[in-house]
Amino acid sequence: MTKQHTQPTRLYVNGAILGYKRGLRNQYNHTSLIKIKGVDSKEDVQFYLGKRIAYITKVSTPGGKNGSKFRVNWGRVCRAHGSNGVVKCKFARDLPPQSIGGRVRVMLYPSRV
Protein backbone atom coordinates (compact mmCIF):
# COMPACT_ATOMS: atom_id res chain seq x y z
CA MET A 1 0.00 0.00 0.00
CA THR A 2 1.14 3.50 -0.74
CA LYS A 3 0.54 6.42 1.53
CA GLN A 4 -1.69 9.12 0.03
CA HIS A 5 -0.61 12.72 0.41
CA THR A 6 -3.72 14.67 1.41
CA GLN A 7 -4.11 18.23 2.55
CA PRO A 8 -4.67 18.66 6.30
CA THR A 9 -8.28 19.38 7.20
CA ARG A 10 -8.94 22.99 8.18
CA LEU A 11 -11.32 23.15 11.16
CA TYR A 12 -11.94 26.89 11.09
CA VAL A 13 -13.25 29.76 8.98
CA ASN A 14 -11.62 33.20 9.02
CA GLY A 15 -13.40 36.20 10.49
CA ALA A 16 -12.71 39.91 10.97
CA ILE A 17 -13.27 41.95 14.13
CA LEU A 18 -15.43 44.98 13.32
CA GLY A 19 -15.66 46.53 16.78
CA TYR A 20 -17.78 46.40 19.91
CA LYS A 21 -21.54 46.31 20.36
CA ARG A 22 -22.59 49.94 20.68
CA GLY A 23 -25.36 52.46 20.57
CA LEU A 24 -25.13 56.08 19.58
CA ARG A 25 -23.46 57.15 22.84
CA ASN A 26 -22.59 53.93 24.69
CA GLN A 27 -20.14 51.17 23.88
CA TYR A 28 -20.38 47.66 25.37
CA ASN A 29 -16.94 46.05 25.39
CA HIS A 30 -18.18 42.66 26.60
CA THR A 31 -19.72 41.91 23.19
CA SER A 32 -17.70 42.02 19.94
CA LEU A 33 -18.98 42.19 16.36
CA ILE A 34 -17.38 39.67 13.98
CA LYS A 35 -17.82 39.36 10.21
CA ILE A 36 -17.44 35.71 9.15
CA LYS A 37 -16.01 35.07 5.68
CA GLY A 38 -18.59 33.66 3.29
CA VAL A 39 -21.58 34.45 5.51
CA ASP A 40 -23.84 37.03 3.89
CA SER A 41 -27.30 36.55 5.39
CA LYS A 42 -29.09 36.01 8.67
CA GLU A 43 -30.03 32.48 7.57
CA ASP A 44 -26.34 31.56 7.05
CA VAL A 45 -25.57 32.70 10.62
CA GLN A 46 -27.77 29.93 12.06
CA PHE A 47 -25.05 27.33 11.35
CA TYR A 48 -22.45 29.28 13.36
CA LEU A 49 -24.50 29.89 16.54
CA GLY A 50 -22.67 28.35 19.51
CA LYS A 51 -19.43 27.83 17.57
CA ARG A 52 -16.17 28.74 19.33
CA ILE A 53 -13.95 31.62 18.24
CA ALA A 54 -10.20 31.98 18.81
CA TYR A 55 -8.42 35.35 18.93
CA ILE A 56 -4.70 34.48 18.68
CA THR A 57 -1.89 36.85 19.67
CA LYS A 58 1.88 36.49 19.74
CA VAL A 59 3.66 36.73 23.10
CA SER A 60 6.87 38.68 23.60
CA THR A 61 8.30 36.13 26.04
CA PRO A 62 7.73 32.46 25.21
CA GLY A 63 6.41 30.51 28.14
CA GLY A 64 3.06 29.31 29.31
CA LYS A 65 1.99 25.82 28.42
CA ASN A 66 4.54 23.84 26.37
CA GLY A 67 6.66 26.97 25.80
CA SER A 68 4.17 28.37 23.27
CA LYS A 69 4.77 31.72 21.59
CA PHE A 70 1.02 32.33 21.21
CA ARG A 71 -1.86 33.25 23.50
CA VAL A 72 -5.50 32.44 22.75
CA ASN A 73 -8.64 34.22 23.96
CA TRP A 74 -11.65 31.94 23.43
CA GLY A 75 -15.14 33.18 22.70
CA ARG A 76 -18.50 31.98 21.43
CA VAL A 77 -20.97 33.12 18.75
CA CYS A 78 -24.11 34.35 20.53
CA ARG A 79 -26.46 35.71 17.85
CA ALA A 80 -26.78 37.56 14.56
CA HIS A 81 -26.27 41.32 14.26
CA GLY A 82 -28.35 42.72 11.44
CA SER A 83 -29.04 40.82 8.23
CA ASN A 84 -25.63 40.84 6.48
CA GLY A 85 -23.89 37.97 8.24
CA VAL A 86 -22.30 39.86 11.15
CA VAL A 87 -22.45 38.05 14.51
CA LYS A 88 -22.23 39.10 18.17
CA CYS A 89 -19.66 37.19 20.21
CA LYS A 90 -18.66 37.06 23.86
CA PHE A 91 -15.09 36.25 24.84
CA ALA A 92 -13.63 34.93 28.09
CA ARG A 93 -11.75 38.24 28.39
CA ASP A 94 -12.89 41.32 26.48
CA LEU A 95 -10.98 41.90 23.25
CA PRO A 96 -8.45 44.75 23.43
CA PRO A 97 -9.04 47.87 21.30
CA GLN A 98 -6.00 47.13 19.10
CA SER A 99 -7.72 43.92 17.96
CA ILE A 100 -10.29 45.88 15.92
CA GLY A 101 -9.66 45.16 12.25
CA GLY A 102 -7.77 42.00 13.20
CA ARG A 103 -8.49 38.36 12.42
CA VAL A 104 -10.13 35.58 14.38
CA ARG A 105 -10.68 31.89 13.71
CA VAL A 106 -14.28 30.69 13.85
CA MET A 107 -14.00 26.99 14.72
CA LEU A 108 -16.39 24.53 13.11
CA TYR A 109 -17.10 22.88 16.46
CA PRO A 110 -19.07 22.13 18.59
CA SER A 111 -21.53 20.64 16.11
CA ARG A 112 -25.27 21.16 16.57
CA VAL A 113 -26.27 18.61 13.91
C-alpha positions as CSV (number, residue, x, y, z in Angstrom):
1,M,0.0,0.0,0.0
2,T,1.1,3.5,-0.7
3,K,0.5,6.4,1.5
4,Q,-1.7,9.1,0.0
5,H,-0.6,12.7,0.4
6,T,-3.7,14.7,1.4
7,Q,-4.1,18.2,2.6
8,P,-4.7,18.7,6.3
9,T,-8.3,19.4,7.2
10,R,-8.9,23.0,8.2
11,L,-11.3,23.1,11.2
12,Y,-11.9,26.9,11.1
13,V,-13.2,29.8,9.0
14,N,-11.6,33.2,9.0
15,G,-13.4,36.2,10.5
16,A,-12.7,39.9,11.0
17,I,-13.3,42.0,14.1
18,L,-15.4,45.0,13.3
19,G,-15.7,46.5,16.8
20,Y,-17.8,46.4,19.9
21,K,-21.5,46.3,20.4
22,R,-22.6,49.9,20.7
23,G,-25.4,52.5,20.6
24,L,-25.1,56.1,19.6
25,R,-23.5,57.1,22.8
26,N,-22.6,53.9,24.7
27,Q,-20.1,51.2,23.9
28,Y,-20.4,47.7,25.4
29,N,-16.9,46.0,25.4
30,H,-18.2,42.7,26.6
31,T,-19.7,41.9,23.2
32,S,-17.7,42.0,19.9
33,L,-19.0,42.2,16.4
34,I,-17.4,39.7,14.0
35,K,-17.8,39.4,10.2
36,I,-17.4,35.7,9.1
37,K,-16.0,35.1,5.7
38,G,-18.6,33.7,3.3
39,V,-21.6,34.4,5.5
40,D,-23.8,37.0,3.9
41,S,-27.3,36.5,5.4
42,K,-29.1,36.0,8.7
43,E,-30.0,32.5,7.6
44,D,-26.3,31.6,7.1
45,V,-25.6,32.7,10.6
46,Q,-27.8,29.9,12.1
47,F,-25.0,27.3,11.4
48,Y,-22.5,29.3,13.4
49,L,-24.5,29.9,16.5
50,G,-22.7,28.3,19.5
51,K,-19.4,27.8,17.6
52,R,-16.2,28.7,19.3
53,I,-14.0,31.6,18.2
54,A,-10.2,32.0,18.8
55,Y,-8.4,35.3,18.9
56,I,-4.7,34.5,18.7
57,T,-1.9,36.8,19.7
58,K,1.9,36.5,19.7
59,V,3.7,36.7,23.1
60,S,6.9,38.7,23.6
61,T,8.3,36.1,26.0
62,P,7.7,32.5,25.2
63,G,6.4,30.5,28.1
64,G,3.1,29.3,29.3
65,K,2.0,25.8,28.4
66,N,4.5,23.8,26.4
67,G,6.7,27.0,25.8
68,S,4.2,28.4,23.3
69,K,4.8,31.7,21.6
70,F,1.0,32.3,21.2
71,R,-1.9,33.2,23.5
72,V,-5.5,32.4,22.7
73,N,-8.6,34.2,24.0
74,W,-11.7,31.9,23.4
75,G,-15.1,33.2,22.7
76,R,-18.5,32.0,21.4
77,V,-21.0,33.1,18.7
78,C,-24.1,34.4,20.5
79,R,-26.5,35.7,17.9
80,A,-26.8,37.6,14.6
81,H,-26.3,41.3,14.3
82,G,-28.4,42.7,11.4
83,S,-29.0,40.8,8.2
84,N,-25.6,40.8,6.5
85,G,-23.9,38.0,8.2
86,V,-22.3,39.9,11.2
87,V,-22.5,38.0,14.5
88,K,-22.2,39.1,18.2
89,C,-19.7,37.2,20.2
90,K,-18.7,37.1,23.9
91,F,-15.1,36.2,24.8
92,A,-13.6,34.9,28.1
93,R,-11.7,38.2,28.4
94,D,-12.9,41.3,26.5
95,L,-11.0,41.9,23.3
96,P,-8.5,44.7,23.4
97,P,-9.0,47.9,21.3
98,Q,-6.0,47.1,19.1
99,S,-7.7,43.9,18.0
100,I,-10.3,45.9,15.9
101,G,-9.7,45.2,12.2
102,G,-7.8,42.0,13.2
103,R,-8.5,38.4,12.4
104,V,-10.1,35.6,14.4
105,R,-10.7,31.9,13.7
106,V,-14.3,30.7,13.9
107,M,-14.0,27.0,14.7
108,L,-16.4,24.5,13.1
109,Y,-17.1,22.9,16.5
110,P,-19.1,22.1,18.6
111,S,-21.5,20.6,16.1
112,R,-25.3,21.2,16.6
113,V,-26.3,18.6,13.9
